[in-house]
Amino acid sequence: MGQFCKTVSLGITGASGAPYALRLIDCLIKANVRVYLMISKPGQVVMGMETDLKLPARSAEIQRFLSSRYAAAEGQLQVFGQDQWTAPIASGSGVADAMVICPCTTGSLSAIACGASRSLLERAADVTLKERRPLLVVLREMPLSEIHLENMLKLVRMGVVMLPATPGFYHRPESVNDLVDFVVARILEHLGLDQQLLPSWGMDNSDSS
Ligand SMILES: Cc1cc2nc3c(=O)[nH]c(=O)nc-3n(C[C@H](O)[C@H](O)[C@H](O)COP(=O)(O)O)c2cc1C
């Protein structure tokens, strides 16, 4: 582990919600976490549609680009290709402390629920499950079918934390960034990291009655 407080695998798939993923990378880097990043092809497409980021195509270039953007330390942000089976997270011996899939498609949810392991992202999730490490799934879809709900239930019963991208409004968000931070704050909390994005419930309650 060395200079970093923990290692988190982050899978970005092609569900709507790329801003959540970018904010999460930002917060993890600032929290001195080492990030192993995988982005599916549809994830790159959606990122291009939902943000102004012009992500390069190749993993090594994405790594350089995002490391510079988020001021990552040497080796802190490592980007792996979807067929890079030599990546540490392809094996139980290199498993990260936790894995987050954010945002997660119903397609990736299904592949993970049946152990398909066709891509590094799916394999890393499979390894995370078999090694009994925390797996957080930030699903984004509406409405949900019986297939989606059954897949979610199957994974939750295995200990997966299902964190659908459903921001609350009780903190009076004033911007899209506030909504994004709501979801990212909950992810950080579940990773056991301090977060200053959102006060914990009851901690900013000025009503003293
Ligand atoms: C703009 C856009 C938004 C999408 N949003 C969602 C979504 O919110 N949830 C979802 O499950 N799929 C969504 N999809 C479809 C997935 O990208 C598609 O099913 C893809 O094959 C998923 O592959 P992946 O899980 O490997 O990324 C979206 C696709 C596009 C182009």
The ligand as a Gaussian input file, in Angstrom:
#p B3LYP/6-31G(d) Opt

LIG

0 1
 C      -26.344000       8.554000     -23.563000
 C      -26.573000       7.166000     -23.062000
 C      -27.104000       6.991000     -21.813000
 C      -27.320000       5.717000     -21.305000
 N      -27.844000       5.595000     -20.044000
 C      -28.003000       4.371000     -19.519000
 C      -28.450000       4.269000     -18.175000
 O      -28.700000       5.244000     -17.476000
 N      -28.550000       3.018000     -17.645000
 C      -28.255000       1.889000     -18.368000
 O      -28.362000       0.802000     -17.809000
 N      -27.822000       1.971000     -19.659000
 C      -27.689000       3.179000     -20.252000
 N      -27.223000       3.295000     -21.538000
 C      -27.014000       2.067000     -22.338000
 C      -25.660000       1.407000     -22.074000
 O      -24.600000       2.297000     -22.356000
 C      -25.531000       0.135000     -22.946000
 O      -26.483000      -0.825000     -22.527000
 C      -24.135000      -0.470000     -22.896000
 O      -24.104000      -1.636000     -23.707000
 C      -23.693000      -0.826000     -21.506000
 O      -22.403000      -1.418000     -21.548000
 P      -21.433000      -1.347000     -20.293000
 O      -22.214000      -1.795000     -19.116000
 O      -20.338000      -2.298000     -20.650000
 O      -20.923000       0.063000     -20.191000
 C      -27.003000       4.579000     -22.080000
 C      -26.423000       4.750000     -23.342000
 C      -26.210000       6.038000     -23.828000
 C      -25.583000       6.209000     -25.182000

